[in-house]
């Protein structure tokens, strides 16, 4: 199955509502630093977010065949933490 490698910036988590209330990671493409933050409702396998840090990550996105109606159609796996930078708390 084909996959896509993406470099993203992950900044912080916020409360959000998908199927139920949860915490969402705010991300944006690394090559679009001025883009708006997007809610990431699904996790990134192998990545453990720590508050007060901004991350630049290389992730592998793999399409999921026939995902449940309330789940993402993409499975993301951490390939590498490119940068981990302390932010203001």
Number of C-alpha atoms within 10 A of each C-alpha: 6 6 12 10 14 17 18 20 23 22 21 19 18 12 10 15 11 12 10 7 9 12 17 19 20 17 22 20 18 17 11 10 11 9 11 11 16 13 16 18 17 16 16 18 13 12 15 9 16 13 12 14 16 19 22 20 22 19 22 19 18 16 15 13 9 8 12 9 8 8 14 15 16 15 18 22 17 18 17 14 14 12 12 15 10 11 12 6 6
